């Protein structure tokens, strides 16, 4: 009896990843074994060392219930959440220049989409979303930087794209910062806030930081000229004649900061709220926002500032990948100082 020879098959390489199979609280985050993805054109495969945890991660987890239906990105379950990561390039697509296997990189992947997929041991990444990791910081600190630092950069320094915000028709235009510019940062101890404070100081602005009282020493160390403890004093009643308010909290309470601005001043709410056009016109101020987008070139500029110590990444807490639920529970408690990061063990 003859037999037909069979061709041996290569076993599928797998990795650990945290996925959502349903929407809900932190308990729906589940670790699975899934195939390692293959990089497509223009992409690299990165072995992940650390993952930054960001608000869009829990927006995705709970089904985007906080966003107007027309602005909700499309996605299907199961899905691997996460947009920020730092790691080491494993392989590169043939058409990729500028990165090689072994390079340490960090990035904000495919944002404002929700297919970054960074809560995993490996991730494919568009090369255009990546920058070389600053040599002077570790993977944990690098993973905490991309989304928060790019948000502060695109609001304050350079937009870098022509895409309109889903919340306004006009293109966002940063305010020129320099000596004599008076800036208030609300939510200054958080991810975006602590970068915004440092970038404004880098340009010579006078910065008032708003946070709860326990954060004052930390924010003074980062360069805050003045500090307002919002649990004791209402910032909208404590300061006047500002050139710019960067409200890293945003939402419905952002409107109260209009009265702190001088005529010609601007309010930048990171999370847009409701504003009265007649009121802003009467006060002679501008309300403007943008949607942060992945940008490897801007991240490289931020990387240089991280490398020379101009910018610091504050780490609130770290959790191993399998404890993503605990990281989301920490985020839900609020009063975060800097960034929450997941660490990914290396075999």
C-alpha positions as CSV (number, residue, x, y, z in Angstrom):
1,X,0.0,0.0,0.0
2,X,1.4,3.4,-1.0
3,X,1.1,6.5,1.1
4,X,1.1,10.1,0.1
5,X,3.8,12.1,1.7
6,X,2.6,15.0,3.8
7,X,4.3,18.4,4.0
8,X,5.1,19.3,7.6
9,X,3.3,22.4,8.7
10,X,4.9,25.2,10.8
11,X,3.1,25.5,14.1
12,X,1.4,28.9,14.6
13,X,3.4,31.1,16.9
14,X,1.2,32.4,19.7
15,X,1.4,35.2,22.3
16,X,-0.4,36.3,25.4
17,X,-2.8,39.2,24.9
18,X,-5.6,40.9,26.9
19,X,-8.8,41.1,25.0
20,X,-12.4,42.3,25.3
21,X,-15.1,39.8,24.4
22,X,-17.8,42.0,25.7
23,X,-18.2,45.5,27.1
24,X,-18.4,46.3,30.8
25,X,-16.2,47.1,33.8
26,X,-12.6,46.1,34.3
27,X,-13.6,42.5,34.9
28,X,-14.2,42.0,31.2
29,X,-10.5,42.3,30.5
30,X,-9.4,38.7,29.8
31,X,-6.0,37.2,29.0
32,X,-6.0,34.9,25.9
33,X,-3.5,33.0,23.8
34,X,-3.7,34.3,20.2
35,X,-1.6,34.2,17.1
36,X,1.3,36.6,16.8
37,X,0.4,39.1,14.1
38,X,2.3,39.5,10.8
39,X,3.5,42.9,9.7
40,X,1.9,44.2,6.5
41,X,3.3,46.8,4.1
42,X,4.8,49.8,5.9
43,X,4.7,48.0,9.3
44,X,7.1,46.4,11.8
45,X,6.6,43.7,14.4
46,X,7.5,44.8,17.9
47,X,8.1,42.7,20.9
48,X,6.3,44.7,23.6
49,X,8.1,45.5,26.9
50,X,5.6,48.0,28.3
51,X,2.2,49.4,27.6
52,X,0.7,52.8,28.5
53,X,-2.8,52.8,29.8
54,X,-5.0,55.7,28.5
55,X,-8.6,56.9,28.8
56,X,-9.5,55.5,25.3
57,X,-8.7,52.1,26.7
58,X,-11.6,52.2,29.1
59,X,-13.8,54.1,26.6
60,X,-13.4,51.1,24.3
61,X,-13.9,48.7,27.2
62,X,-17.3,50.2,28.1
63,X,-18.4,50.5,24.5
64,X,-17.8,54.3,24.0
65,X,-20.9,55.2,26.0
66,X,-19.4,58.7,26.7
67,X,-19.1,59.7,23.1
68,X,-21.8,60.9,20.7
69,X,-22.9,57.9,18.5
70,X,-21.8,59.7,15.3
71,X,-18.2,60.1,16.6
72,X,-17.7,56.5,17.8
73,X,-15.1,54.6,15.8
74,X,-16.1,51.3,14.4
75,X,-14.6,48.0,15.8
76,X,-15.6,44.4,16.3
77,X,-15.2,42.1,19.3
78,X,-13.0,40.4,20.4
79,X,-10.5,43.2,20.4
80,X,-7.1,43.8,22.0
81,X,-7.2,47.3,23.5
82,X,-4.3,49.7,23.9
83,X,-2.5,52.3,21.8
84,X,0.8,53.1,23.6
85,X,3.8,50.9,23.8
86,X,7.5,50.6,24.0
87,X,9.5,47.6,22.9
88,X,12.0,46.1,20.5
89,X,11.6,45.7,16.7
90,X,11.5,42.0,15.8
91,X,11.0,42.1,12.1
92,X,10.3,44.8,9.5
93,X,8.3,44.7,6.2
94,X,10.4,44.9,3.1
95,X,9.3,48.4,2.2
96,X,10.2,49.9,5.6
97,X,13.2,52.2,5.9
98,X,14.5,53.7,9.1
99,X,14.0,50.8,11.5
100,X,15.8,47.5,11.8
101,X,15.4,44.4,14.0
102,X,16.7,45.1,17.4
103,X,15.8,48.8,17.5
104,X,14.1,50.0,20.7
105,X,11.0,52.0,19.7
106,X,8.0,53.6,21.2
107,X,4.7,54.9,19.7
108,X,1.1,55.7,19.7
109,X,-0.4,53.2,17.3
110,X,-3.2,53.9,14.7
111,X,-4.9,56.6,16.8
112,X,-7.6,57.9,16.6
113,X,-8.7,54.4,15.6
114,X,-9.1,51.7,18.2
115,X,-7.0,48.9,16.6
116,X,-3.7,49.7,18.2
117,X,-3.7,46.3,19.9
118,X,-0.9,47.0,22.4
119,X,-2.1,44.9,25.4
120,X,-0.1,42.0,24.1
121,X,3.4,40.5,23.9
122,X,3.7,41.4,20.2
123,X,2.1,44.1,18.1
124,X,2.4,45.2,14.5
125,X,2.9,49.0,14.1
126,X,2.9,51.4,11.2
127,X,6.5,52.6,11.0
128,X,5.2,56.1,10.6
129,X,3.7,55.9,14.1
130,X,7.0,55.0,15.7
131,X,10.1,56.8,17.0
132,X,13.3,55.4,18.5
133,X,13.0,55.1,22.2
134,X,15.0,57.7,24.1
135,X,18.2,56.0,25.3
136,X,18.0,57.8,28.6
137,X,14.7,56.3,29.8
138,X,13.5,52.8,30.3
139,X,10.6,51.0,28.5
140,X,8.2,51.7,31.3
141,X,8.7,55.5,31.1
142,X,8.7,55.4,27.3
143,X,5.4,53.6,27.2
144,X,3.9,56.2,29.4
145,X,4.7,59.0,27.0
146,X,3.2,58.7,23.5
147,X,-0.5,59.6,23.8
148,X,-0.3,62.0,26.6
149,X,2.8,63.9,25.3
150,X,1.5,64.0,21.8
151,X,-1.8,65.4,23.0
152,X,0.0,68.2,24.9
153,X,2.2,68.8,21.9
154,X,-0.6,69.0,19.3
155,X,-2.7,71.3,21.6
156,X,0.2,73.6,22.6
157,X,3.1,73.4,20.2
158,X,2.3,72.1,16.7
159,X,-0.9,70.5,15.4
160,X,1.0,68.7,12.6
161,X,-2.1,67.6,10.6
162,X,-5.1,69.0,8.7
163,X,-7.8,66.7,10.1
164,X,-10.6,68.6,11.8
165,X,-11.8,67.7,15.2
166,X,-15.1,65.9,15.4
167,X,-16.2,68.6,17.8
168,X,-15.4,71.7,15.8
169,X,-15.3,72.7,12.2
170,X,-12.3,75.1,12.4
171,X,-8.8,73.9,12.4
172,X,-7.1,74.1,15.9
173,X,-4.4,76.6,16.2
174,X,-2.0,76.6,19.1
175,X,-1.3,79.8,21.0
176,X,2.2,81.3,20.7
177,X,3.9,80.6,24.0
178,X,6.8,82.7,25.4
179,X,8.0,84.7,28.3
180,X,5.1,86.7,29.7
181,X,2.5,84.2,28.4
182,X,0.2,83.3,31.3
183,X,-1.0,79.7,31.2
184,X,-3.2,77.7,33.5
185,X,-3.2,73.9,33.3
186,X,-6.2,72.2,34.9
187,X,-5.6,68.5,35.8
188,X,-1.9,69.3,35.9
189,X,-0.9,66.1,37.7
190,X,-2.4,63.7,35.2
191,X,-0.9,62.3,32.0
192,X,-1.6,65.1,29.6
193,X,-1.5,67.8,32.3
194,X,2.0,67.1,33.5
195,X,3.4,67.2,30.0
196,X,1.4,70.4,29.2
197,X,2.9,72.1,32.2
198,X,6.5,71.1,31.2
199,X,6.0,72.1,27.5
200,X,4.6,75.5,28.5
201,X,7.6,76.0,30.8
202,X,10.0,74.9,28.1
203,X,8.7,77.8,26.0
204,X,9.1,80.2,28.9
205,X,5.5,80.7,30.0
206,X,4.3,81.5,33.5
207,X,2.2,78.4,34.5
208,X,-0.4,78.0,37.1
209,X,-1.1,74.3,37.9
210,X,-4.5,73.2,39.2
211,X,-4.7,69.8,41.1
212,X,-5.5,68.5,44.5
213,X,-3.2,69.6,47.3
214,X,-1.1,66.4,47.6
215,X,0.3,67.0,44.1
216,X,1.7,70.5,44.9
217,X,5.4,69.4,45.6
218,X,5.4,67.2,42.5
219,X,4.1,70.0,40.2
220,X,6.4,72.6,41.7
221,X,9.3,70.3,40.9
222,X,8.1,70.1,37.3
223,X,8.2,73.9,37.2
224,X,4.8,75.3,38.2
225,X,5.0,78.9,39.1
226,X,1.8,78.9,41.0
227,X,-0.5,76.2,42.4
228,X,-4.2,76.1,43.1
229,X,-5.6,73.3,45.2
230,X,-9.1,72.9,43.7
231,X,-10.3,71.1,46.9
232,X,-9.8,74.4,48.8
233,X,-10.2,77.1,46.2
234,X,-12.2,77.5,43.0
235,X,-9.6,78.3,40.2
236,X,-12.2,80.3,38.3
237,X,-12.4,82.6,41.2
238,X,-8.7,82.7,42.0
239,X,-7.0,83.9,38.8
240,X,-7.7,86.4,36.0
241,X,-6.2,87.8,32.8
242,X,-4.8,84.5,31.5
243,X,-3.7,84.0,27.9
244,X,-4.5,80.3,27.8
245,X,-6.2,77.6,29.8
246,X,-5.3,74.0,28.9
247,X,-8.1,72.0,30.6
248,X,-6.9,68.4,30.7
249,X,-10.1,67.5,32.5
250,X,-12.5,69.1,30.1
251,X,-16.1,68.1,29.8
252,X,-19.1,70.0,31.2
253,X,-17.1,71.9,33.8
254,X,-14.7,73.5,31.3
255,X,-16.9,76.5,30.6
256,X,-16.2,77.9,34.1
257,X,-12.6,78.8,33.0
258,X,-13.8,81.3,30.4
259,X,-14.0,84.0,33.0
260,X,-10.3,83.5,33.9
261,X,-9.2,84.6,30.4
262,X,-8.3,88.1,29.2
263,X,-9.8,89.3,26.0
264,X,-8.1,87.5,23.1
265,X,-7.3,84.5,25.4
266,X,-8.1,80.9,24.6
267,X,-9.5,77.9,26.3
268,X,-8.3,74.4,25.1
269,X,-10.5,71.7,26.6
270,X,-8.9,68.2,25.9
271,X,-12.3,66.6,26.4
272,X,-14.8,68.9,24.7
273,X,-17.9,70.2,26.5
274,X,-20.8,72.4,25.7
275,X,-20.1,76.1,25.1
276,X,-22.3,79.1,24.3
277,X,-21.0,80.9,21.2
278,X,-22.7,84.1,22.4
279,X,-20.9,84.0,25.7
280,X,-17.4,83.4,24.1
281,X,-18.1,86.2,21.6
282,X,-19.1,88.6,24.4
283,X,-16.0,87.8,26.4
284,X,-13.8,88.0,23.3
285,X,-12.2,84.6,23.8
286,X,-11.7,81.5,21.8
287,X,-12.5,77.9,22.6
288,X,-10.6,75.3,20.5
289,X,-9.7,71.7,20.6
290,X,-8.2,68.9,18.5
291,X,-8.1,65.2,18.2
292,X,-4.7,63.8,19.0
293,X,-3.3,61.7,16.1
294,X,-0.4,59.3,15.8
295,X,2.8,61.1,14.6
296,X,6.2,59.4,14.7
297,X,8.0,62.6,13.6
298,X,6.6,64.6,16.5
299,X,7.2,61.7,18.9
300,X,10.9,61.8,17.8
301,X,11.0,65.5,18.8
302,X,9.4,64.7,22.2
303,X,11.9,61.8,22.5
304,X,14.8,64.3,22.3
305,X,13.3,66.3,25.1
306,X,12.8,63.2,27.2
307,X,16.4,62.1,26.5
308,X,17.9,65.4,27.6
309,X,15.7,65.8,30.7
310,X,13.7,68.7,29.5
311,X,10.6,66.5,29.9
312,X,10.0,63.9,32.5
313,X,7.4,61.0,32.5
314,X,5.8,60.5,35.9
315,X,4.7,56.9,36.6
316,X,1.7,56.6,38.9
317,X,1.8,52.8,39.1
318,X,2.8,49.7,37.1
319,X,0.9,46.3,36.7
320,X,1.9,43.2,34.8
321,X,-0.1,42.5,31.6
322,X,-2.2,39.8,33.2
323,X,-3.3,42.4,35.8
324,X,-4.8,44.8,33.3
325,X,-8.0,44.6,35.3
326,X,-6.2,46.0,38.3
327,X,-4.7,48.8,36.2
328,X,-8.2,49.8,35.0
329,X,-9.5,49.7,38.6
330,X,-6.6,52.0,39.6
331,X,-7.6,54.4,36.8
332,X,-11.2,54.4,38.0
333,X,-10.2,55.6,41.4
334,X,-8.8,58.8,39.9
335,X,-6.2,61.3,41.3
336,X,-3.6,59.7,39.0
337,X,-0.1,61.3,39.1
338,X,1.4,60.8,35.7
339,X,0.8,57.5,33.9
340,X,-0.3,53.9,34.6
341,X,1.8,51.3,32.8
342,X,1.5,47.6,32.1
343,X,4.8,45.6,32.0
344,X,5.2,42.7,29.7
345,X,7.6,40.0,30.9
346,X,10.2,38.9,28.4
347,X,11.1,35.2,28.0
